[in-house]
Structures are given as C-alpha cells and as structure tokens.
Amino acid sequence: MLPVPAHFDPATVSEIWRVQYEELAREAEEWAEEHEIQPAVEDDFRICLVAVDVQNTFCIPAFELFVGGRSGTGAVDDNRRLCKFIYENLDAITKIVPTLDTHQAMQVFHAIWLVDAEGRHPQPYTLVSSDDVESGRWLVDEVVARSLGLDPEYAQRHLLHYTRELEASGKYKLTVWPYHAMLGGIGHALVPAVEEAIFFHSVARRSQPDFQQKGHSPLTEHYSVLGPEVTRGPDDELLGEPNTPLLEELLSFDAVVIAGQAKSHCVAWTIDDLLSSHLRDERRLAEKVYLLEDCTSPVVVAGAVDYTEEADAAFERFAAAGMHVVRSTDPIESWPGVAASARS
C-alpha cells in the first residue's frame, strides 16, 4: 500500500473545514510524480469505489442524522478508515462515485407532510403503517399537497398506496426522518476529510469523480442510488425510474467497492438493487462487488430505533449471493478474485 499523505489528520475527520484546493492540487501532482502513479485511464484492472452518502448530515456528530451505530462514533470511525483506504490505494482505485442524499422540506418522509386529526405533525422516527393511514391516524397536510400542485385527495390515496407498497416489498415501514441532507445546506456537503481525499485522488489520478444525487422526488424515498423505493403511484403513474446509466457504468468495472452510510439503509438498498439487477448473472455482477464492512455503520438512535441486526443480516445475505465482505486494511491483491494485475 502507498503511504498516507502528511496532510491527512485522522483527528479532524469529525470536524468541518474549508478544503484548500489549490494547495492540495499541487501536493497531489507532486505525490503522483514521487510515487510514479499512472493516470487512471491507463489501468488494466479497473476498480470503482462507490462512497454512499458520506455527507455531514450522516457523518458529523450533532448533525441531523448522525450514524453512530452501537458504538456511538460509527460514521467518524468509518471515515477515518475510508480516507486511509483511498490514500493507500490511490494507484489502484480507478474512479470514485460519491452519492449524495438530496432533499427539501416537503417530502413524504418529513414531518411537514403528515398531520393527525388535530393538525399535529409526527415526531421524528415515527413509523407510519398502511393501517395508520387507512384508519386516519395520519393524513397528508392539504396545504403542503396544494403547494406542490397536488390534489389533496390524490395525495392521500398516494400515501395509502405508498405505505402498502413499502410493506409488500418487505422493506421498512415509512419512517418520518428528521430534516436532513437539505439541498443547499451544509449537511448536504461531503465530509471535508473525505472530500479532501476524493479531490486528491481526482488530481493525482486524473480521474473525475461521478457525483450522483438521489432523493429529489417528494413522493417517494430513495435510499438506493440505483432507484426509488416505489416507482409507481396509485394510478400507475411513474414516480421515478431505475438509474440504468449508473448501473451500466458500474458493470463496466472489474471490481466495485462499496462503503458509506448507512449500512442498514442507503448502503444496503444500493447493494440490494445491484443484486436484483437483470444483468446480475449476465455480467457475473455479484463476484465483482466488494463490501468494506469496516467503513459502514447501521442507524441506531437510543430509545428509538436500532437497525444493527437488520444490517448484519443483509450483509450475510449479500455474502451468500457471492459478494465479498472485506476490510479496508486488507491489501486489495489479497481480496478474493482480484488478480495481481490490480496494480498493473
């Protein structure tokens, strides 16, 4: 593995600061020359790193939806390891695909969307079932619906349809999340330490990162970067489509490495969508996917929710399907199925 550049300070991974792009760019070019790092376009064995939602909103303590895991420091510890992984394997990682959870206030999973009979909004982490909707326990706020150009009657039918579809899919019930990853806000941005590592990689390897935003639709959740949770509305209207271009791009690589937050939600459902792809068998998809188990944590909120067991069960299922669960500290050449040409 390559050494870690001197500018990286593991103690600051939990902090916010301005990335010094000009200085970092000069350092990256000197680093590439010193260590004889070739441009990414010359790679024979092509590796893509998918960094799922490594954003302040999920990864900085005291931000809106910090993923602490059971340790309480999960995302911070994960990002220390992820940054080291990027630096130490700078010459092996061909491209980085950072995903960005991207929201506005009036969306189906935020409290403003729902009211009870007295006009009160639900508390964060409230689980909304189809029975709750059918019984009138939760209603769509009519003013919110009209402000988005939706007929209130349609919005209520959609809510019932949506909660039923979620339950039929075997996924989680509709969860009322705290306002998070708000477009234009500081929570939406990448964690500075990770942004710094991605920028350093981009300059040193002449490899443009492929940023992927998800979660814009007000009518459906979008945990997976490869597609929304529910694609059709109550009248069979289209709510969102699979991200086929990204899927095709990932399939073009020899190895796809996945890390980020949260293990129980956006990471798990992105991987699940990869597994359910119609191209899975044709492209030997599962065999080329590597999950960095020490660079991801589940959602755990004391006294509210703990998705650790669900996350661990999902990773066991992914491994049983042929995907490789590895650690960031393991040399890439030692990973199952990766040839020595990974550093050609």
Backbone hydrogen bonds in HBPLUS format (Angstrom, degrees):
<---DONOR---> <-ACCEPTOR-->    atom                        ^
c    i                          cat <-CA-CA->   ^        H-A-AA   ^      H-
h    n   atom  resd res      DA  || num        DHA   H-A  angle D-A-AA Bond
n    s   type  num  typ     dist DA aas  dist angle  dist       angle   num
A0002-LEU N   A0088-GLU O   2.93 MM  86  4.39 165.2  1.95 132.8 129.4     1
A0008-PHE N   A0005-PRO O   3.23 MM   3  6.03 158.2  2.28 120.2 125.2     2
A0012-THR N   A0009-ASP O   3.03 MM   3  5.77 167.6  2.05 125.6 129.4     3
A0013-VAL N   A0010-PRO O   3.44 MM   3  5.61 171.1  2.45 110.4 111.4     4
A0015-GLU N   A0012-THR O   2.98 MM   3  5.25 161.8  2.01 119.1 120.7     5
A0021-TYR N   A0019-VAL O   3.12 MM   2  5.71 121.9  2.48 107.7  91.9     6
A0024-LEU N   A0020-GLN O   2.95 MM   4  6.02 160.5  1.99 155.9 162.4     7
A0025-ALA N   A0021-TYR O   2.76 MM   4  5.88 153.1  1.84 153.5 160.2     8
A0026-ARG N   A0022-GLU O   3.19 MM   4  6.47 161.5  2.23 148.4 152.1     9
A0027-GLU N   A0023-GLU O   3.04 MM   4  6.30 160.8  2.07 148.2 153.9    10
A0028-ALA N   A0024-LEU O   2.84 MM   4  6.03 153.9  1.91 147.5 154.8    11
A0029-GLU N   A0025-ALA O   3.07 MM   4  6.33 157.0  2.12 149.4 154.2    12
A0030-GLU N   A0026-ARG O   3.08 MM   4  6.32 162.3  2.11 149.6 154.5    13
A0031-TRP N   A0027-GLU O   2.80 MM   4  5.94 153.0  1.87 147.2 155.7    14
A0032-ALA N   A0028-ALA O   2.92 MM   4  6.10 157.2  1.97 146.0 151.4    15
A0033-GLU N   A0029-GLU O   3.07 MM   4  6.30 155.7  2.13 144.6 150.8    16
A0034-GLU N   A0030-GLU O   2.84 MM   4  6.03 163.8  1.86 151.9 156.7    17
A0035-HIS N   A0031-TRP O   2.98 MM   4  6.10 159.9  2.02 151.4 155.9    18
A0037-ILE N   A0032-ALA O   2.84 MM   5  4.76 163.2  1.87 141.3 146.3    19
A0036-GLU N   A0033-GLU O   3.29 MM   3  4.99 162.3  2.33  98.2 103.0    20
A0042-GLU N   A0039-PRO O   3.06 MM   3  5.79 164.3  2.09 120.8 125.8    21
A0040-ALA N   A0205-ARG O   2.89 MM 165  5.30 168.8  1.90 150.0 146.8    22
A0043-ASP N   A0040-ALA O   3.03 MM   3  5.45 170.4  2.04 119.0 121.4    23
A0254-ASP N   A0046-ARG O   2.86 MM 208  5.22 138.3  2.03 135.8 149.2    24
A0255-ALA N   A0046-ARG O   3.18 MM 209  6.59 141.8  2.33 156.7 157.5    25
A0094-THR N   A0047-ILE O   2.77 MM  47  5.09 137.3  1.95 133.1 147.2    26
A0095-LYS N   A0047-ILE O   3.22 MM  48  6.70 153.9  2.30 152.2 156.9    27
A0048-CYS N   A0255-ALA O   2.93 MM 207  6.32 163.5  1.96 155.9 160.1    28
A0257-VAL N   A0048-CYS O   2.74 MM 209  6.07 169.6  1.75 166.6 170.3    29
A0049-LEU N   A0095-LYS O   2.91 MM  46  6.33 163.1  1.93 159.1 163.3    30
A0097-VAL N   A0049-LEU O   2.75 MM  48  6.08 166.2  1.77 159.1 162.4    31
A0050-VAL N   A0257-VAL O   2.69 MM 207  6.00 171.7  1.69 176.0 176.5    32
A0259-ALA N   A0050-VAL O   3.06 MM 209  6.39 160.3  2.10 172.9 171.6    33
A0051-ALA N   A0097-VAL O   2.97 MM  46  6.06 145.4  2.09 126.0 136.9    34
A0099-THR N   A0051-ALA O   2.99 MM  48  6.28 161.7  2.03 148.4 149.7    35
A0052-VAL N   A0259-ALA O   2.84 MM 207  6.08 170.4  1.85 151.1 148.0    36
A0261-GLN N   A0052-VAL O   2.86 MM 209  5.83 153.9  1.93 157.0 152.3    37
A0053-ASP N   A0099-THR O   3.18 MM  46  5.16 128.3  2.46 107.8 121.6    38
A0191-VAL N   A0054-VAL O   3.11 MM 137  6.29 158.0  2.16 143.2 142.1    39
A0058-PHE N   A0055-GLN O   3.04 MM   3  5.64 144.7  2.17 115.9 124.5    40
A0059-CYS N   A0055-GLN O   2.92 MM   4  5.91 143.5  2.06 151.1 162.2    41
A0056-ASN N   A0189-ALA O   2.89 MM 133  6.03 158.4  1.93 170.1 172.8    42
A0060-ILE N   A0056-ASN O   3.10 MM   4  5.08 152.7  2.17 140.3 135.4    43
A0057-THR N   A0187-GLY O   2.95 MM 130  4.25 151.8  2.03 133.5 124.6    44
A0065-LEU N   A0057-THR O   2.91 MM   8  5.63 151.9  1.99 154.4 160.7    45
A0067-VAL N   A0058-PHE O   2.76 MM   9  5.45 162.2  1.80 152.2 145.8    46
A0063-PHE N   A0060-ILE O   2.99 MM   3  5.66 151.7  2.07 143.5 145.8    47
A0075-ALA N   A0067-VAL O   2.93 MM   8  5.57 148.5  2.03 162.4 172.4    48
A0072-GLY N   A0068-GLY O   2.92 MM   4  4.16 130.8  2.16 124.9 129.6    49
A0074-GLY N   A0068-GLY O   2.80 MM   6  4.32 156.3  1.85 114.8 112.8    50
A0077-ASP N   A0073-THR O   3.05 MM   4  6.22 170.2  2.06 167.0 170.2    51
A0078-ASP N   A0074-GLY O   2.85 MM   4  6.05 159.3  1.89 155.2 162.3    52
A0079-ASN N   A0075-ALA O   2.95 MM   4  6.06 154.7  2.01 143.1 148.8    53
A0080-ARG N   A0076-VAL O   3.10 MM   4  6.42 146.3  2.22 147.1 155.7    54
A0081-ARG N   A0077-ASP O   3.26 MM   4  6.57 162.3  2.30 148.2 151.9    55
A0082-LEU N   A0078-ASP O   2.82 MM   4  6.09 150.3  1.90 144.9 154.9    56
A0083-CYS N   A0079-ASN O   2.92 MM   4  5.95 166.4  1.94 145.3 148.0    57
A0084-LYS N   A0080-ARG O   3.19 MM   4  6.40 165.0  2.21 144.6 148.9    58
A0085-PHE N   A0081-ARG O   2.87 MM   4  6.05 153.3  1.94 146.3 154.4    59
A0086-ILE N   A0082-LEU O   2.99 MM   4  6.29 156.1  2.05 151.4 156.6    60
A0087-TYR N   A0083-CYS O   3.03 MM   4  6.33 169.9  2.04 157.4 159.2    61
A0088-GLU N   A0084-LYS O   2.82 MM   4  5.86 170.4  1.83 156.3 159.7    62
A0089-ASN N   A0085-PHE O   3.06 MM   4  5.93 136.1  2.26 137.3 147.2    63
A0090-LEU N   A0087-TYR O   3.34 MM   3  5.03 158.1  2.39 108.6 105.2    64
A0092-ALA N   A0089-ASN O   2.93 MM   3  5.24 154.0  2.00 110.1 118.7    65
A0093-ILE N   A0089-ASN O   3.03 MM   4  6.22 153.7  2.10 167.1 173.5    66
A0210-ASP N   A0096-ILE O   3.06 MM 114  6.55 153.0  2.14 149.6 157.4    67
A0212-GLN N   A0098-PRO O   2.93 MM 114  6.30 158.8  1.98 155.4 160.4    68
A0100-LEU N   A0212-GLN O   2.77 MM 112  6.03 151.9  1.85 153.3 152.9    69
A0214-LYS N   A0100-LEU O   3.03 MM 114  6.19 152.9  2.11 158.9 154.1    70
A0102-THR N   A0214-LYS O   2.78 MM 112  5.67 145.3  1.90 167.6 175.8    71
A0103-HIS N   A0181-ALA O   2.91 MM  78  5.72 162.8  1.94 154.4 151.6    72
A0183-LEU N   A0103-HIS O   2.77 MM  80  5.59 167.8  1.78 165.3 163.0    73
A0107-GLN N   A0105-ALA O   3.03 MM   2  5.98 124.0  2.36 111.7  95.9    74
A0110-HIS N   A0107-GLN O   2.98 MM   3  5.61 169.2  1.99 129.7 130.5    75
A0108-VAL N   A0218-PRO O   2.90 MM 110  5.81 147.1  2.01 140.8 149.0    76
A0177-TRP N   A0109-PHE O   2.82 MM  68  5.93 141.9  1.97 160.0 171.7    77
A0113-TRP N   A0110-HIS O   3.06 MM   3  5.86 159.2  2.11 124.4 130.0    78
A0114-LEU N   A0111-ALA O   3.13 MM   3  5.74 149.0  2.23 118.0 124.7    79
A0141-ASP N   A0113-TRP O   2.91 MM  28  5.65 162.5  1.94 136.8 141.0    80
A0115-VAL N   A0139-LEU O   2.83 MM  24  5.33 151.2  1.91 147.9 156.3    81
A0139-LEU N   A0115-VAL O   2.83 MM  24  5.33 162.3  1.86 158.7 164.8    82
A0116-ASP N   A0120-ARG O   2.89 MM   4  5.39 136.0  2.08 134.3 147.4    83
A0119-GLY N   A0116-ASP O   2.90 MM   3  5.16 163.9  1.92 115.1 119.2    84
A0126-THR N   A0123-GLN O   3.16 MM   3  5.77 143.4  2.30 142.3 141.3    85
A0125-TYR N   A0176-VAL O   2.50 MM  51  5.00 164.3  1.52 171.8 165.7    86
A0176-VAL N   A0126-THR O   2.90 MM  50  5.25 159.1  1.94 154.0 160.7    87
A0128-VAL N   A0174-LEU O   2.79 MM  46  5.15 170.4  1.80 157.8 161.3    88
A0132-ASP N   A0129-SER O   3.10 MM   3  5.09 119.7  2.48  93.1 107.5    89
A0133-VAL N   A0129-SER O   3.20 MM   4  6.59 151.2  2.29 144.4 151.5    90
A0134-GLU N   A0130-SER O   2.82 MM   4  6.02 166.3  1.84 152.3 156.5    91
A0135-SER N   A0131-ASP O   2.94 MM   4  5.95 152.1  2.02 145.0 151.5    92
A0137-ARG N   A0132-ASP O   2.77 MM   5  4.91 128.5  2.04 160.6 166.3    93
A0138-TRP N   A0132-ASP O   3.38 MM   6  6.05 147.2  2.50 121.4 123.1    94
A0136-GLY N   A0133-VAL O   3.08 MM   3  5.17 150.4  2.17 101.6 110.8    95
A0145-ALA N   A0141-ASP O   3.06 MM   4  6.41 161.2  2.10 154.6 160.2    96
A0146-ARG N   A0142-GLU O   2.92 MM   4  6.16 168.7  1.94 152.3 154.8    97
A0147-SER N   A0143-VAL O   2.92 MM   4  6.05 152.7  1.99 145.7 153.5    98
A0148-LEU N   A0145-ALA O   3.11 MM   3  5.39 140.6  2.28 103.3 114.2    99
A0150-LEU N   A0145-ALA O   2.86 MM   5  4.97 159.3  1.90 148.2 142.5   100
A0149-GLY N   A0146-ARG O   2.93 MM   3  4.91 160.6  1.97 107.1 111.3   101
A0154-TYR N   A0151-ASP O   2.97 MM   3  5.22 116.2  2.39 105.2 120.9   102
A0155-ALA N   A0151-ASP O   2.91 MM   4  6.22 161.8  1.94 159.0 165.1   103
A0156-GLN N   A0152-PRO O   3.03 MM   4  6.26 151.2  2.12 145.6 151.8   104
A0157-ARG N   A0153-GLU O   3.08 MM   4  6.35 159.9  2.12 145.9 151.4   105
A0158-HIS N   A0154-TYR O   2.76 MM   4  5.99 156.8  1.81 156.3 163.8   106
A0159-LEU N   A0155-ALA O   3.01 MM   4  6.24 151.8  2.09 140.6 147.3   107
A0160-LEU N   A0156-GLN O   3.20 MM   4  6.52 159.9  2.25 150.4 154.0   108
A0161-HIS N   A0157-ARG O   2.97 MM   4  6.17 168.5  1.98 153.2 156.9   109
A0162-TYR N   A0158-HIS O   2.68 MM   4  5.78 160.7  1.72 155.0 161.1   110
A0163-THR N   A0159-LEU O   3.02 MM   4  6.17 167.6  2.04 149.1 151.4   111
A0164-ARG N   A0160-LEU O   3.09 MM   4  6.22 154.7  2.16 146.2 153.4   112
A0165-GLU N   A0161-HIS O   2.89 MM   4  6.12 154.8  1.95 149.8 157.1   113
A0166-LEU N   A0162-TYR O   2.98 MM   4  6.26 159.5  2.02 152.7 157.7   114
A0167-GLU N   A0163-THR O   3.15 MM   4  6.30 160.9  2.19 141.8 146.6   115
A0168-ALA N   A0164-ARG O   2.87 MM   4  6.06 154.5  1.93 148.9 156.6   116
A0169-SER N   A0165-GLU O   3.04 MM   4  6.17 140.0  2.20 143.0 152.5   117
A0170-GLY N   A0167-GLU O   3.16 MM   3  5.32 153.5  2.24 102.0 110.1   118
A0185-GLY N   A0182-MET O   2.85 MM   3  5.42 160.3  1.89 142.6 145.2   119
A0188-HIS N   A0185-GLY O   3.14 MM   3  5.55 146.7  2.25 107.3 116.1   120
A0189-ALA N   A0186-ILE O   3.26 MM   3  5.52 144.3  2.39 104.0 113.0   121
A0194-VAL N   A0191-VAL O   2.97 MM   3  5.40 121.7  2.32 112.8 127.2   122
A0195-GLU N   A0191-VAL O   2.82 MM   4  6.02 164.6  1.84 161.1 166.1   123
A0196-GLU N   A0192-PRO O   2.81 MM   4  5.89 157.8  1.86 149.4 155.1   124
A0197-ALA N   A0193-ALA O   3.17 MM   4  6.39 152.5  2.25 134.4 141.0   125
A0198-ILE N   A0194-VAL O   2.90 MM   4  6.18 159.8  1.94 154.2 159.5   126
A0199-PHE N   A0195-GLU O   2.85 MM   4  6.05 162.6  1.88 153.2 158.0   127
A0200-PHE N   A0196-GLU O   2.91 MM   4  6.05 158.9  1.95 147.1 153.3   128
A0201-HIS N   A0197-ALA O   2.97 MM   4  6.16 158.0  2.02 144.5 150.3   129
A0202-SER N   A0198-ILE O   2.90 MM   4  6.11 155.4  1.96 146.2 153.4   130
A0203-VAL N   A0199-PHE O   3.07 MM   4  6.36 158.7  2.12 154.9 157.9   131
A0204-ALA N   A0200-PHE O   2.95 MM   4  6.03 169.8  1.96 154.3 157.3   132
A0205-ARG N   A0201-HIS O   2.88 MM   4  5.72 157.0  1.94 148.4 154.0   133
A0206-ARG N   A0202-SER O   2.90 MM   4  5.32 112.8  2.37 125.4 138.6   134
A0207-SER N   A0202-SER O   2.97 MM   5  4.64 146.6  2.08 124.8 134.7   135
A0229-GLU N   A0221-GLU O   2.97 MM   8  5.56 171.5  1.97 141.3 142.6   136
A0227-GLY N   A0224-SER O   3.38 MM   3  5.65 172.1  2.38 108.1 110.4   137
A0243-ASN N   A0226-LEU O   2.82 MM  17  4.69 163.2  1.85 116.1 121.5   138
A0239-LEU N   A0231-THR O   2.70 MM   8  4.94 176.8  1.70 140.5 139.5   139
A0233-GLY N   A0237-GLU O   2.78 MM   4  5.10 154.6  1.84 144.0 152.8   140
A0236-ASP N   A0233-GLY O   3.01 MM   3  5.05 153.4  2.08 118.6 117.3   141
A0247-LEU N   A0243-ASN O   3.13 MM   4  6.44 162.7  2.16 152.1 157.5   142
A0248-GLU N   A0244-THR O   2.91 MM   4  6.13 163.7  1.93 160.1 163.3   143
A0249-GLU N   A0245-PRO O   2.99 MM   4  6.21 151.1  2.08 141.0 149.3   144
A0250-LEU N   A0246-LEU O   2.87 MM   4  6.17 164.4  1.89 160.6 163.2   145
A0251-LEU N   A0247-LEU O   3.00 MM   4  6.21 157.3  2.06 149.4 155.7   146
A0252-SER N   A0249-GLU O   3.04 MM   3  5.27 147.1  2.15 103.5 113.6   147
A0253-PHE N   A0250-LEU O   3.15 MM   3  5.74 166.2  2.17 116.3 120.5   148
A0256-VAL N   A0288-LYS O   2.75 MM  32  6.05 161.1  1.78 161.7 163.4   149
A0290-TYR N   A0256-VAL O   2.80 MM  34  6.09 160.6  1.84 157.9 159.7   150
A0258-ILE N   A0290-TYR O   2.88 MM  32  6.30 156.2  1.93 162.6 169.3   151
A0292-LEU N   A0258-ILE O   3.05 MM  34  6.15 168.5  2.06 159.4 163.1   152
A0260-GLY N   A0295-CYS O   3.06 MM  35  6.15 166.4  2.07 149.0 153.2   153
A0265-HIS N   A0262-ALA O   3.04 MM   3  5.31 147.8  2.15 107.1 116.6   154
A0267-VAL N   A0262-ALA O   3.03 MM   5  5.63 158.0  2.08 142.9 145.6   155
A0263-LYS N   A0297-SER O   2.67 MM  34  4.95 157.4  1.72 127.0 129.2   156
A0269-TRP N   A0265-HIS O   2.85 MM   4  5.96 170.2  1.86 164.9 167.2   157
A0270-THR N   A0266-CYS O   3.15 MM   4  6.01 144.4  2.29 130.6 139.5   158
A0271-ILE N   A0267-VAL O   3.06 MM   4  6.29 165.5  2.08 154.5 158.0   159
A0272-ASP N   A0268-ALA O   2.85 MM   4  6.05 154.5  1.92 144.1 152.4   160
A0273-ASP N   A0269-TRP O   2.97 MM   4  6.04 150.8  2.06 136.5 143.0   161
A0274-LEU N   A0270-THR O   3.10 MM   4  6.44 146.5  2.22 142.0 151.1   162
A0274-LEU N   A0271-ILE O   3.07 MM   3  5.02 118.7  2.46  93.7 109.2   163
A0275-LEU N   A0271-ILE O   2.97 MM   4  6.33 156.3  2.02 151.4 157.8   164
A0276-SER N   A0272-ASP O   2.95 MM   4  6.22 144.7  2.08 144.5 154.4   165
A0277-SER N   A0274-LEU O   3.27 MM   3  5.30 159.0  2.32 101.5 107.7   166
A0280-ARG N   A0277-SER O   3.12 MM   3  5.35 164.7  2.14 112.6 114.6   167
A0283-ARG N   A0279-LEU O   3.01 MM   4  5.90 163.2  2.04 155.0 156.9   168
A0285-LEU N   A0280-ARG O   2.86 MM   5  4.79 160.4  1.90 150.8 153.6   169
A0284-ARG N   A0281-ASP O   3.29 MM   3  5.01 163.0  2.32  98.9 103.9   170
A0288-LYS N   A0285-LEU O   3.02 MM   3  5.62 153.2  2.09 117.6 125.3   171
A0289-VAL N   A0286-ALA O   3.26 MM   3  5.50 170.3  2.27 113.2 115.5   172
A0324-HIS N   A0289-VAL O   3.01 MM  35  6.24 177.5  2.02 158.3 158.7   173
A0291-LEU N   A0324-HIS O   2.75 MM  33  6.11 164.1  1.78 163.7 169.3   174
A0326-VAL N   A0291-LEU O   2.90 MM  35  5.87 159.0  1.94 147.2 154.3   175
A0295-CYS N   A0292-LEU O   3.07 MM   3  5.47 159.2  2.11 119.9 120.7   176
A0293-GLU N   A0326-VAL O   2.95 MM  33  6.09 149.9  2.05 169.9 174.4   177
A0307-TYR N   A0299-VAL O   2.95 MM   8  5.63 172.0  1.96 171.8 174.5   178
A0301-VAL N   A0305-VAL O   2.71 MM   4  5.14 167.3  1.72 151.3 155.7   179
A0304-ALA N   A0301-VAL O   2.83 MM   3  5.35 159.6  1.87 144.1 144.3   180
A0305-VAL N   A0301-VAL O   3.05 MM   4  5.14 140.9  2.21 131.5 143.1   181
A0311-ALA N   A0307-TYR O   2.95 MM   4  6.12 157.3  2.00 151.3 157.8   182
A0312-ASP N   A0308-THR O   2.93 MM   4  6.19 164.2  1.96 156.2 160.1   183
A0313-ALA N   A0309-GLU O   2.93 MM   4  6.06 158.7  1.98 147.2 153.4   184
A0314-ALA N   A0310-GLU O   2.98 MM   4  6.17 149.1  2.08 141.7 149.9   185
A0315-PHE N   A0311-ALA O   3.08 MM   4  6.41 158.4  2.13 150.1 154.9   186
A0316-GLU N   A0312-ASP O   3.00 MM   4  6.28 151.7  2.09 146.4 154.5   187
A0317-ARG N   A0313-ALA O   2.97 MM   4  6.22 149.9  2.07 143.1 151.3   188
A0318-PHE N   A0314-ALA O   2.88 MM   4  6.21 150.4  1.97 148.2 157.0   189
A0319-ALA N   A0315-PHE O   2.93 MM   4  6.15 158.3  1.98 146.8 152.1   190
A0320-ALA N   A0316-GLU O   2.97 MM   4  6.18 154.4  2.04 143.3 150.4   191
A0321-ALA N   A0317-ARG O   3.08 MM   4  6.29 132.8  2.31 136.7 148.6   192
A0321-ALA N   A0318-PHE O   3.14 MM   3  5.08 130.7  2.39  92.4 105.8   193
A0323-MET N   A0318-PHE O   3.12 MM   5  5.63 155.8  2.18 153.1 145.6   194
A0322-GLY N   A0319-ALA O   3.02 MM   3  5.24 159.9  2.06 106.8 113.2   195
A0330-ASP N   A0327-ARG O   3.15 MM   3  5.56 160.6  2.19 111.2 117.2   196
A0334-SER N   A0331-PRO O   2.86 MM   3  5.42 149.7  1.95 115.1 124.5   197
A0335-TRP N   A0332-ILE O   2.99 MM   3  5.32 159.2  2.04 111.6 118.4   198
A0338-VAL N   A0335-TRP O   3.19 MM   3  5.67 168.8  2.20 134.9 135.5   199
A0342-ALA N   A0339-ALA O   3.08 MM   3  5.96 155.9  2.14 125.2 126.7   200
A0343-ARG N   A0340-ALA O   3.48 MM   3  6.59 176.6  2.48 126.0 125.0   201
A0344-SER N   A0341-SER O   2.99 MM   3  4.75 156.1  2.05 115.2 110.8   202
